[in-house]
């Protein structure tokens, strides 16, 4: 019997919010740049970032990433960064306006899905999402299991 190979992640993927697609129904995604300090980008490159409780807000026509934990850089000195500080997102003005209109609806939020490097710059993939209810989560798990069984049966034919 052959061993299953583990899923390989691309080298540029630094962090992923796996629970986000389980807890939220993502309708749209947007790529945004991150404004980071020197010690923050070094910690991010070491994959010391946690997106679990993170979200984004639009305030004063600017996009901000909140509650994302980037651990302090180990070799940093007294000028090390605050791990939970709010970080500015780099988006075009039209994108910010569109996201602001989308989040005005009740129950709609912006959540970070992935953080990755693109041409040496840290990028975050934001998702416009609304929360799933418990029965929605069970339904999506059931549908995924059925699709897996169908694919397994089709593989043998």
C-alpha positions, 0 to 999 in steps of 0.5 A, a space after each residue: 500500500 502506497 503512503 499518502 503524500 502530505 499536502 505541500 504548501 507553496 514556499 511563499 505561503 506564510 500563514 493561513 486561517 483554516 478555520 475561516 472558511 468553516 466559520 464564515 461564508 466567503 463571498 469575495 476576496 481581495 489582495 492587500 499589502 501590509 504596512 510592517 516595521 522592520 522587526 515585523 517583516 522578519 517575524 512574518 518571514 519566520 512564519 510567526 504570525 497568527 490570523 485566528 482572531 483577526 479581522 479588518 475594518 475601514 476607518 477614515 477611508 483607510 483599511 486596518 488589520 486588527 487583532 492579528 498576532 505577529 510575535 516579537 522578533 527573537 533577535 530584536 532589541 528594545 525597538 521591537 514591535 507590539 505583537 497585537 498592534 493595528 496594521 494599515 492595509 494598502 488598497 486602492 481608494 475604489 477598493 476601500 470604498 467598495 469594501 466599506 459598502 460591503 461591510 455596512 450590511 449586518 453580519 458582514 465582515 472582512 477576515 484575513 484568509 492568508 498571508 504570503 510573500 509576493 515579489 518580496 512583499 507581504 500580502 494578505 488575502 482578505 475575504 468579505 464574509 458573513 458568519 455561518 450558523 451551526 446548521 450551515 456548518 453541518 451542511 457544508 461538512 456533509 456535502 464535502 463528505 458526499 463529494 469525497 465519497 463520489 470522487 472515491 467511487 468514480 476513481 475506481 471506474 
